[in-house]
């Protein structure tokens, strides 16, 4: 039995090390231990990150990225659908500000669907799509500045309000794709 305990403790320590948790705490030496599972030790994060409600900062980043992808998905879907509603987009001017057409609305509906699928797939997929769409929207914004009022990508309607919105969207997506998930600063 003792040999089995040593083997499982070593295996558990190896698993903790793989997860980036280099510090293990042995609970067998504490008289007042309360262990929910039958483990004799648990891992502490090696990064020194705060633990709030059982979530380390890495888990918080994961939830933030996935939540942002859901939010972007819902907003893109909503605005893509609203672009087809004549009362909300009279004369193809969404909220009388943003010039839209059927192609523009379909692009936003497609973007929304992709973000929702990415959010369901996980933080890695969400981060990847924030990077991809951030770059795409940055290129479209630059193209929008050169076109002014007219069509980008030869079919998608554009005006200065749309271009500036694409700049903001690109900046936020690039931050979520490259900045938020890449920053591992200790708190």
C-alpha positions in Angstrom: 0.0 0.0 0.0 2.9 2.4 0.9 4.5 1.8 -2.5 1.3 2.5 -4.3 0.9 5.8 -2.4 4.4 6.9 -3.3 3.8 6.0 -7.0 0.5 7.9 -7.1 2.1 10.9 -5.3 4.9 11.0 -7.8 2.4 10.7 -10.7 0.3 13.5 -9.2 3.4 15.7 -8.8 4.3 15.1 -12.4 0.7 16.0 -13.5 0.9 19.2 -11.5 4.3 20.1 -13.1 2.8 19.6 -16.6 -0.1 22.0 -15.7 2.4 24.7 -14.6 1.7 24.1 -10.9 5.1 23.3 -9.4 4.2 23.5 -5.7 2.3 20.6 -4.1 1.0 20.6 -0.6 0.8 17.4 1.3 -2.3 17.2 3.5 -1.3 14.0 5.3 0.7 15.9 7.9 -2.2 18.1 9.0 -4.5 16.8 11.6 -7.4 19.2 10.6 -7.3 18.3 6.8 -10.5 18.1 4.9 -10.2 16.5 1.6 -13.2 16.2 -0.6 -11.6 13.7 -3.0 -9.3 11.0 -1.8 -6.2 12.8 -2.8 -3.5 13.4 -0.2 -2.2 16.6 -2.0 -3.2 19.4 -4.2 -1.5 21.8 -6.6 -0.8 25.5 -6.1 -0.3 27.7 -9.1 3.4 28.3 -9.7 2.7 31.8 -11.2 1.5 33.2 -7.9 -1.8 34.2 -9.5 -4.8 35.1 -7.4 -7.3 32.3 -6.8 -10.8 33.6 -6.7 -13.8 31.3 -6.4 -11.5 28.4 -7.5 -10.5 30.1 -10.7 -6.9 31.1 -11.4 -6.2 34.1 -13.6 -5.6 31.7 -16.5 -9.1 30.2 -16.1 -10.5 33.8 -15.8 -8.8 34.7 -19.1 -10.3 31.6 -20.7 -13.8 32.5 -19.5 -13.3 36.2 -20.6 -12.2 35.2 -24.1 -15.1 32.7 -24.5 -17.6 35.3 -23.1 -16.3 38.0 -25.5 -16.7 35.6 -28.4 -20.3 34.9 -27.4 -21.0 38.6 -27.0 -19.4 39.4 -30.4 -21.4 36.5 -32.0 -24.7 37.8 -30.6 -24.0 41.4 -31.6 -22.8 40.5 -35.1 -25.9 38.3 -35.6 -28.2 41.0 -34.3 -26.8 43.8 -36.4 -26.7 41.6 -39.5 -30.3 40.7 -39.1 -31.3 44.3 -38.2 -29.7 45.5 -41.5 -32.5 43.7 -43.3 -35.3 45.4 -41.3 -36.5 48.4 -43.3 -37.6 50.3 -40.2 -34.2 50.0 -38.6 -32.2 50.5 -41.8 -34.2 52.9 -44.0 -32.5 53.5 -47.3 -29.8 51.0 -46.3 -28.6 53.2 -43.4 -28.6 51.1 -40.2 -29.7 53.4 -37.4 -29.4 56.2 -40.0 -25.7 56.1 -39.5 -24.1 53.0 -41.0 -24.4 52.2 -44.7 -25.3 48.6 -45.2 -26.5 46.3 -48.0 -27.4 42.6 -48.3 -23.7 41.6 -48.7 -22.7 43.6 -45.7 -25.5 42.1 -43.6 -24.6 38.5 -44.7 -20.9 39.1 -43.7 -22.0 40.2 -40.2 -24.4 37.2 -39.8 -21.6 34.9 -41.0 -19.1 36.6 -38.5 -21.6 36.1 -35.7 -22.1 32.5 -36.4 -18.4 31.9 -36.6 -17.8 33.6 -33.2 -20.6 31.6 -31.6 -19.1 28.3 -32.9 -15.7 29.4 -31.8 -17.0 30.2 -28.3 -18.5 26.7 -28.1 -15.3 25.2 -29.3 -13.3 26.8 -26.6 -10.8 29.6 -25.7 -8.2 28.5 -28.3 -10.7 28.7 -31.2 -12.1 32.0 -29.8 -8.6 33.5 -29.6 -7.7 32.3 -33.1 -10.9 33.9 -34.6 -10.3 37.2 -32.7 -6.8 37.3 -34.3 -8.1 36.4 -37.8 -11.1 38.7 -37.7 -9.0 41.5 -36.1 -6.6 41.4 -39.0 -9.4 41.2 -41.5 -11.3 44.1 -40.0 -8.1 46.2 -39.9 -7.5 45.5 -43.6 -11.2 46.3 -44.4 -10.9 49.5 -42.3 -7.8 50.6 -44.3 -9.6 49.8 -47.5 -12.6 51.8 -46.2 -10.4 54.8 -45.7 -9.2 54.6 -49.4 -12.7 54.0 -50.8 -14.5 56.6 -48.6 -18.2 56.2 -49.5 -18.7 53.3 -51.9 -18.1 49.6 -51.9 -15.2 47.7 -50.2 -14.5 44.2 -51.5 -16.5 45.3 -54.6 -19.9 44.4 -53.0 -19.9 45.5 -49.3 -21.2 49.0 -48.8 -19.1 51.5 -46.9 -19.2 55.0 -45.5 -16.9 56.8 -43.0 -19.0 55.7 -40.0 -18.6 52.1 -41.0 -14.9 52.6 -41.5 -14.4 54.0 -38.1 -16.5 51.2 -36.6 -14.3 48.7 -38.3 -11.2 50.4 -36.8 -12.7 50.1 -33.3 -13.7 46.5 -33.9 -10.3 45.6 -35.3 -8.6 47.2 -32.3 -10.8 45.3 -29.8 -10.5 42.0 -31.6 -6.7 42.3 -32.0 -6.4 43.1 -28.3 -8.6 40.0 -27.4 -6.7 37.8 -29.8 -3.1 38.9 -29.1 -3.1 41.0 -26.0 -5.5 39.6 -23.5 -4.6 35.9 -24.0 -0.9 36.6 -24.4 -0.4 38.7 -21.2 0.7 36.5 -18.4 1.8 39.2 -16.0 1.7 38.2 -12.3 -1.0 39.9 -10.2 
